[in-house]
Amino acid sequence: MAARCILPLAAAALLAGGCSTMEQKPLGTFERSEELMAAVISPARPAGELAQDDGRQPFDRLDFAGVARGQTIAQIATYDPYFTRLLALAVGPEGKVYALVPQGLSDVAGPIRDVAAQFDTVEVLDMADFANLQMPEPIDLVWAGLEYHQLNGEHVDAHNRAIHAALKPGGIYFVEQATGRGGAAQGANPATEGMRAYLPREDVRAAGFTLEAERERFAYPVPADADPDRFPEIVSLRFRK
């Protein structure tokens, strides 16, 4: 499904003229698309990650999120290096990726640390508490992706406020949620079991963000003879500070 853009006047102005507080190319430029595609097809990516591309749609997600060369990105990271490596390739040698590993997951974050060993521009930060997030420098984009649920719980408001504070003015907060068909989480579906049943639009807005765009897509391609209700959808949300 195509992106459904939600553009108040302030957000529209940011897109039309770019944001002077973020050193990035505006969304939708041809040059930026070429740079993202170069990251996706890079020979630095292992075969096992390339084999996942049909289902995980890396170009579309990087593009929708607003990733661009030269950015400083903070990623909520666990044990899956797929997007950590892609983000490192996308921002290039002039950019920076901080992989934020939640408390309790440090022991399984070895693959993330391997990416940091591969790229000088990737730094792993073990996070004791996202509510007291202190970044080494201002951030252009926070990539929570499907790991947003790591921030959920009774302190989710404090976590989102801390992320808002860490971002530069005009910065982007990219959040995804696995849902069932029709936008509601399906507890009976193993692919979405345990995920929050709501989309966190209001939680993130309450921290001071504007919802700039959202879109829905299937988590994996649906075979022609399959029941689409058995396949979860991913809702992607792009917020702007």
C-alpha positions as CSV (number, residue, x, y, z in Angstrom):
1,M,0.0,0.0,0.0
2,A,1.3,3.5,-0.8
3,A,2.4,5.8,2.0
4,R,-0.4,7.9,3.5
5,C,1.2,11.2,4.2
6,I,0.0,13.5,7.0
7,L,1.4,16.9,6.4
8,P,0.5,19.8,8.6
9,L,1.8,23.2,7.3
10,A,4.9,23.1,9.4
11,A,5.8,19.6,8.2
12,A,5.1,20.5,4.6
13,A,7.4,23.4,4.9
14,L,10.2,21.2,6.1
15,L,9.8,18.9,3.2
16,A,9.5,21.6,0.6
17,G,12.5,23.6,1.7
18,G,14.5,21.1,3.7
19,C,15.4,21.5,7.3
20,S,18.2,23.8,8.1
21,T,19.0,22.1,11.3
22,M,19.6,18.7,9.7
23,E,22.4,18.1,7.2
24,Q,20.7,15.7,5.0
25,K,19.3,15.5,1.5
26,P,15.5,16.2,1.2
27,L,13.2,13.1,1.0
28,G,12.6,12.0,-2.5
29,T,15.7,13.2,-4.3
30,F,17.2,11.1,-7.1
31,E,20.7,11.4,-5.6
32,R,19.5,10.1,-2.3
33,S,17.7,7.2,-3.9
34,E,20.9,6.2,-5.7
35,E,22.9,6.3,-2.5
36,L,20.3,4.1,-0.7
37,M,20.3,1.6,-3.5
38,A,24.1,1.4,-3.4
39,A,23.8,0.5,0.2
40,V,21.3,-2.2,-0.5
41,I,23.3,-3.9,-3.3
42,S,26.7,-3.4,-1.5
43,P,29.1,-6.3,-1.7
44,A,29.8,-5.7,2.0
45,R,26.4,-7.3,2.8
46,P,26.6,-11.1,3.6
47,A,24.6,-13.5,1.5
48,G,22.4,-14.5,4.4
49,E,21.1,-10.9,4.7
50,L,20.7,-10.4,1.0
51,A,18.5,-13.5,0.9
52,Q,16.1,-11.7,3.3
53,D,15.6,-8.7,1.1
54,D,12.4,-9.8,-0.7
55,G,10.6,-10.0,2.6
56,R,12.2,-7.2,4.5
57,Q,12.1,-4.6,1.7
58,P,15.2,-2.7,2.8
59,F,15.2,0.1,0.1
60,D,11.6,1.0,0.7
61,R,12.0,1.1,4.5
62,L,15.3,3.1,4.4
63,D,13.7,5.5,1.9
64,F,10.4,5.9,3.9
65,A,12.3,6.4,7.2
66,G,14.3,9.3,5.7
67,V,17.8,7.7,5.9
68,A,20.4,9.7,4.1
69,R,24.2,9.8,3.6
70,G,26.1,11.7,6.3
71,Q,23.4,11.4,9.0
72,T,24.0,10.5,12.6
73,I,21.6,7.7,13.5
74,A,20.7,6.0,16.7
75,Q,19.2,2.6,16.2
76,I,17.4,0.5,18.8
77,A,19.4,-2.7,18.3
78,T,19.0,-6.2,19.7
79,Y,20.7,-9.3,18.1
80,D,19.7,-8.9,14.4
81,P,22.5,-7.0,12.5
82,Y,20.4,-6.7,9.3
83,F,19.5,-3.0,9.5
84,T,22.6,-2.0,11.5
85,R,24.7,-3.0,8.6
86,L,22.4,-1.3,6.1
87,L,22.3,1.9,8.1
88,A,26.1,1.9,8.3
89,L,26.4,1.5,4.5
90,A,23.6,4.1,3.9
91,V,25.2,6.9,6.0
92,G,28.6,6.3,4.6
93,P,32.0,7.1,6.0
94,E,30.9,10.7,6.9
95,G,28.0,9.4,8.9
96,K,27.6,7.6,12.3
97,V,25.4,4.8,13.6
98,Y,25.0,4.4,17.4
99,A,23.5,0.9,18.1
100,L,21.6,1.1,21.3
101,V,21.4,-2.3,23.0
102,P,18.6,-2.5,25.6
103,Q,19.5,-3.8,29.1
104,G,19.2,-7.5,29.3
105,L,20.1,-8.1,25.7
106,S,23.8,-7.4,25.8
107,D,24.7,-11.0,25.9
108,V,22.9,-11.8,22.6
109,A,24.1,-8.6,20.8
110,G,27.3,-10.3,19.4
111,P,26.2,-9.9,15.8
112,I,25.7,-6.2,16.4
113,R,29.2,-5.9,17.8
114,D,30.5,-7.7,14.7
115,V,29.0,-5.0,12.5
116,A,30.8,-2.4,14.7
117,A,34.0,-4.3,14.1
118,Q,33.4,-4.1,10.4
119,F,32.5,-0.4,10.3
120,D,34.5,2.3,12.1
121,T,31.3,4.5,12.0
122,V,29.2,2.0,14.1
123,E,29.4,2.3,17.9
124,V,27.5,0.0,20.3
125,L,26.1,1.6,23.4
126,D,24.7,-0.6,26.1
127,M,21.6,1.1,27.5
128,A,20.7,0.7,31.2
129,D,17.7,3.0,30.9
130,F,16.3,4.7,27.8
131,A,14.5,7.3,30.0
132,N,17.9,8.7,30.8
133,L,19.2,8.5,27.3
134,Q,22.4,10.6,26.9
135,M,23.9,10.6,23.4
136,P,27.5,11.6,22.6
137,E,26.2,14.1,19.9
138,P,22.9,15.4,18.5
139,I,21.0,12.8,16.4
140,D,19.5,13.2,12.9
141,L,17.3,10.1,13.0
142,V,16.3,7.5,15.6
143,W,15.5,4.1,14.0
144,A,13.3,2.1,16.4
145,G,11.7,0.1,13.6
146,L,10.1,-3.1,14.9
147,E,12.1,-2.8,18.1
148,Y,9.9,0.0,19.3
149,H,8.3,-2.6,21.7
150,Q,11.6,-2.6,23.6
151,L,10.5,0.9,24.8
152,N,7.0,-0.1,25.7
153,G,5.9,-0.4,29.3
154,E,5.1,1.9,32.1
155,H,8.0,4.2,31.2
156,V,7.3,4.5,27.5
157,D,6.4,8.3,27.8
158,A,9.7,9.0,29.5
159,H,11.5,7.0,26.8
160,N,9.9,8.9,24.0
161,R,10.6,12.2,25.6
162,A,14.3,11.3,26.0
163,I,14.4,10.4,22.3
164,H,12.8,13.7,21.4
165,A,15.5,15.5,23.4
166,A,18.3,13.5,21.7
167,L,17.2,14.5,18.2
168,K,18.2,17.7,16.4
169,P,15.3,20.1,15.6
170,G,13.7,18.6,12.5
171,G,15.0,15.1,13.4
172,I,13.1,12.0,12.5
173,Y,11.8,9.2,14.7
174,F,11.0,6.0,12.7
175,V,8.7,3.5,14.4
176,E,7.1,0.2,13.1
177,Q,4.4,-2.1,14.5
178,A,3.5,-5.6,13.4
179,T,-0.3,-5.9,13.2
180,G,-2.9,-8.2,11.9
181,R,-5.0,-7.4,8.9
182,G,-7.0,-4.2,9.3
183,G,-4.5,-2.6,11.7
184,A,-5.2,-4.5,14.9
185,A,-2.7,-6.9,16.4
186,Q,-3.8,-10.6,16.1
187,G,-2.9,-12.5,19.3
188,A,-3.6,-15.8,17.7
189,N,-1.0,-15.2,14.9
190,P,2.4,-16.4,16.1
191,A,4.0,-13.7,14.0
192,T,2.4,-10.9,16.0
193,E,1.7,-12.6,19.3
194,G,3.0,-10.5,22.2
195,M,3.0,-7.2,20.2
196,R,1.0,-4.3,21.5
197,A,-2.5,-4.2,20.0
198,Y,-2.4,-0.4,19.3
199,L,-0.4,1.8,17.0
200,P,1.7,4.2,19.2
201,R,0.7,7.4,17.4
202,E,-0.6,9.1,20.5
203,D,2.3,7.9,22.7
204,V,4.8,9.4,20.4
205,R,2.8,12.6,19.7
206,A,2.6,13.2,23.4
207,A,6.4,13.5,23.5
208,G,6.2,16.4,21.1
209,F,6.5,14.7,17.8
210,T,4.4,15.3,14.6
211,L,3.3,12.3,12.7
212,E,4.5,13.1,9.2
213,A,3.6,9.9,7.2
214,E,2.5,6.3,7.7
215,R,2.1,3.3,5.4
216,E,1.1,-0.3,5.6
217,R,2.8,-3.3,3.9
218,F,2.8,-7.1,4.3
219,A,5.7,-8.4,6.4
220,Y,6.3,-10.9,3.7
221,P,5.0,-11.3,0.1
222,V,1.6,-13.1,0.1
223,P,1.4,-16.0,-2.3
224,A,-1.4,-15.7,-4.8
225,D,-3.3,-18.7,-3.4
226,A,-2.9,-17.8,0.3
227,D,-5.3,-16.2,2.8
228,P,-3.9,-12.7,3.4
229,D,-5.4,-12.8,6.9
230,R,-2.7,-15.3,7.9
231,F,0.0,-12.8,7.0
232,P,0.8,-9.9,9.4
233,E,1.2,-6.4,8.1
234,I,3.8,-3.9,9.2
235,V,2.7,-0.3,9.8
236,S,5.6,2.2,9.4
237,L,5.3,5.6,11.1
238,R,7.6,8.5,10.5
239,F,7.5,11.2,13.1
240,R,9.3,14.6,13.0
241,K,10.6,16.7,15.9
